[in-house]
Amino acid sequence: MSDLGQKPEGRALYRYHYPSPELAARYPFVAHEHQRVDDRTMRDRVESFRASADRRRSVRMFSPDPVPRDLIEAAVAAASTAPSGAHKQPWTFVAVSDPATKSRIREAAEAEEHTNYLENRMNAEWQEALARLGTDHHKEFLEVAPWLVVLFEQRYELRPDGSTRKNYYVKESTGIAAGLFLAAVHEMGLATLPHTPSPMAFLRTVLDRPENERPFVMFPVGHPLPGVLVPDLARKALAEVLVVVDGT
């Protein structure tokens, strides 16, 4: 148990120490393992990460070359380090490599997207925003990519005895896990695409998921097809996405 609250710096900064002695007596706590580094090292690290992240692109043409299952498992394990409301970890990743199941998913996704694109379920403004990406209702990559990883949000906890418990900040928690999965896949040298055919309820049926789970996003994962093209896009400048309130 840390005695930080009893040290001068702890007493000066915090009136209410965390955890309180009463809390620490009731629940287990461990010392946070952290090695502080100098500012230059931190800048080097974050610049390396930023540069790598900036090379990430969503790919819509994948190679059929196989990807070992343990790499998918490692990416899911990394994603599951995400913080979550009350540490409930309200998500399930379903990894699909079975060709027949991928074919069923593609068929159902294309049916929904046909309605979206060709039967005006997506309004004109939406379709205009997508025009420069060139997307349409054809989703061949859902069968070609060696893996489809479907992320489900657990709206509530379903216990083995059939009882339920509430989950908290489900969308926020699942969204953070999705981002970490995306980063992990990119970091290992694979490509993916956050794909959200709307509506996605068919995924719960095809993958036989329980009633408490709802599809959040689907990731085809694999190597990009050699020579694949991606839209020539620029990301927003820092000044467009950051506001600093520093008292000056």
C-alpha positions in Angstrom: 0.0 0.0 0.0 1.4 3.4 -1.0 2.1 6.0 1.7 2.0 8.9 -0.8 -0.8 10.6 1.2 1.5 10.7 4.2 4.4 12.3 2.2 4.7 16.1 2.1 4.0 16.3 -1.6 0.9 14.1 -1.2 -0.4 16.2 1.8 0.2 19.4 -0.1 -1.6 18.5 -3.3 -4.5 16.4 -2.1 -6.9 16.8 0.8 -8.7 13.6 0.0 -6.2 10.8 -0.6 -7.1 8.0 -3.1 -7.7 5.3 -2.1 -8.9 6.2 1.3 -7.8 3.8 4.1 -11.3 2.5 4.3 -11.4 1.7 0.6 -8.0 0.1 0.6 -9.0 -2.1 3.5 -12.1 -3.3 1.6 -10.7 -3.7 -1.9 -7.2 -4.7 -3.3 -4.9 -2.0 -4.6 -1.4 -2.2 -6.0 1.3 0.4 -6.6 1.2 1.8 -10.1 4.3 0.9 -12.0 5.5 3.9 -13.9 9.0 5.0 -15.0 9.2 8.7 -15.6 11.2 9.8 -18.6 12.5 13.2 -19.6 10.6 15.6 -21.9 12.8 14.8 -24.9 12.1 11.1 -24.7 8.4 11.8 -24.4 8.5 14.0 -27.5 10.4 11.4 -29.4 8.0 8.7 -28.4 4.8 10.6 -29.2 6.2 11.8 -32.6 7.1 8.2 -33.5 3.6 7.2 -32.6 2.0 10.1 -34.5 4.0 9.4 -37.6 3.0 5.8 -37.6 -0.6 6.6 -36.9 -0.6 9.1 -39.8 0.4 6.4 -42.2 -2.7 4.3 -41.3 -5.3 4.2 -44.0 -8.6 2.5 -44.4 -8.3 -0.2 -47.1 -11.1 -1.6 -49.2 -9.1 -4.1 -51.3 -7.5 -6.9 -49.3 -5.2 -9.7 -50.2 -6.6 -13.2 -49.5 -3.2 -14.2 -48.0 -3.7 -15.8 -44.6 -3.1 -14.1 -41.3 -2.2 -16.3 -38.3 -4.9 -16.5 -35.7 -2.5 -15.5 -32.9 -2.1 -12.1 -34.4 -5.8 -11.4 -34.3 -5.9 -12.7 -30.7 -3.0 -10.3 -29.8 -4.8 -7.4 -31.3 -8.0 -8.2 -29.3 -5.9 -8.6 -26.2 -4.4 -5.2 -26.8 -7.8 -3.7 -27.4 -9.1 -5.2 -24.2 -6.7 -3.1 -22.2 -9.0 -0.1 -22.9 -10.4 1.7 -19.8 -14.2 1.1 -19.3 -17.0 2.3 -17.1 -16.7 0.7 -13.7 -14.2 -1.7 -15.4 -17.1 -3.7 -16.8 -15.3 -4.2 -20.2 -18.7 -4.3 -22.0 -17.5 -5.7 -25.3 -17.2 -9.0 -27.2 -14.9 -9.4 -30.3 -16.0 -12.1 -32.7 -13.3 -13.2 -35.1 -14.5 -14.9 -38.3 -12.3 -16.8 -40.8 -14.9 -19.4 -41.9 -15.6 -18.7 -45.6 -19.2 -19.7 -45.4 -19.9 -17.3 -42.5 -18.0 -14.5 -44.3 -20.2 -15.1 -47.3 -23.4 -14.8 -45.3 -22.1 -11.6 -43.7 -21.3 -10.1 -47.1 -24.7 -11.1 -48.6 -26.6 -9.5 -45.6 -24.4 -6.4 -45.6 -24.8 -5.8 -49.3 -28.5 -6.2 -49.0 -28.6 -3.4 -46.4 -26.2 -1.2 -48.4 -28.2 -1.7 -51.6 -31.1 -0.1 -49.8 -28.8 2.6 -48.4 -27.2 3.6 -51.7 -29.8 2.7 -54.4 -33.1 3.1 -52.6 -32.4 6.4 -50.9 -32.1 5.3 -47.3 -29.1 7.6 -47.2 -30.1 11.1 -48.0 -28.4 13.3 -50.6 -26.2 15.1 -48.1 -24.8 11.8 -46.8 -24.1 10.4 -50.2 -22.5 13.7 -51.2 -20.1 13.4 -48.3 -19.2 9.9 -49.4 -18.8 10.7 -53.0 -15.0 11.4 -52.9 -14.5 8.0 -51.2 -16.2 6.2 -54.0 -18.0 3.7 -51.8 -21.0 1.8 -52.9 -23.1 -1.3 -52.0 -20.5 -3.8 -53.3 -18.6 -5.2 -50.3 -16.4 -7.9 -51.8 -13.7 -7.3 -49.2 -15.9 -9.0 -46.6 -15.2 -12.3 -48.3 -11.7 -11.7 -49.6 -10.1 -10.5 -46.3 -8.9 -13.5 -44.3 -10.5 -12.2 -41.1 -13.7 -10.3 -40.2 -13.6 -9.1 -36.6 -17.0 -7.9 -35.4 -17.1 -5.9 -32.2 -20.3 -6.1 -30.1 -21.2 -3.8 -27.3 -22.7 -5.5 -24.3 -25.7 -3.3 -23.4 -26.0 -5.1 -20.0 -24.2 -8.0 -18.3 -25.9 -11.3 -18.8 -24.9 -13.7 -16.0 -24.7 -17.5 -16.2 -27.8 -17.8 -14.0 -29.8 -15.7 -16.3 -29.8 -12.6 -14.2 -28.6 -9.2 -15.5 -26.5 -6.3 -14.2 -26.2 -2.9 -15.7 -23.1 -1.8 -17.7 -22.0 1.8 -17.7 -20.7 4.1 -20.5 -21.1 1.2 -22.9 -20.6 3.1 -26.1 -17.7 5.2 -24.8 -16.0 2.1 -23.5 -16.5 0.1 -26.6 -15.4 3.0 -28.8 -12.1 3.2 -26.9 -11.5 -0.5 -27.4 -12.3 -0.2 -31.1 -9.6 2.5 -31.4 -7.0 0.4 -29.6 -7.8 -2.5 -31.9 -7.4 -0.3 -34.9 -4.0 0.9 -33.6 -2.8 -2.6 -32.8 -3.7 -4.0 -36.2 -1.8 -1.1 -37.9 1.1 -1.4 -35.5 1.7 -5.1 -36.5 1.7 -4.2 -40.2 -1.8 -5.2 -41.2 -4.7 -3.2 -42.7 -8.3 -2.8 -41.8 -11.4 -0.8 -42.4 -14.0 0.3 -39.7 -17.1 -0.9 -41.5 -20.6 -0.1 -40.3 -23.3 -1.3 -42.7 -26.5 0.3 -41.4 -28.5 -1.3 -39.9 -26.2 -4.0 -38.5 -28.7 -6.2 -36.6 -28.1 -9.1 -39.0 -24.7 -9.6 -37.4 -26.2 -10.7 -34.2 -28.3 -13.3 -36.0 -25.6 -14.6 -38.3 -23.1 -14.9 -35.5 -25.6 -16.2 -33.0 -24.9 -13.6 -30.3 -27.0 -13.2 -27.1 -29.7 -10.6 -26.7 -27.6 -8.3 -24.6 -25.1 -7.7 -27.4 -25.4 -5.2 -30.2 -23.1 -4.8 -33.2 -20.8 -1.8 -32.8 -18.4 -2.0 -35.8 -16.9 -4.6 -38.1 -13.3 -4.8 -39.1 -12.1 -6.8 -42.1 -8.4 -7.5 -41.4 -5.6 -8.6 -43.6 -2.7 -7.5 -45.8 -3.6 -4.8 -48.3 -3.8 -5.9 -52.0 -0.4 -4.9 -53.6 -0.8 -1.6 -55.4 -4.2 -0.8 -53.8 -5.2 2.8 -54.1 -6.7 4.9 -51.3 -8.3 8.4 -51.5 -5.9 11.2 -51.4 -7.1 12.8 -48.2 -5.5 15.3 -45.7 -6.2 15.2 -42.0 -7.2 18.3 -40.2 -4.4 20.5 -38.8 -3.8 20.6 -35.1 -5.3 24.0 -34.8 -8.6 22.7 -36.2 -9.0 20.0 -33.6 -7.3 21.4 -30.4 -8.4 24.2 -28.1 -6.1 25.0 -25.2 -7.4 26.8 -22.1 -4.2 27.9 -20.2 -5.3 31.0 -18.4 -3.3 33.4 -20.5 
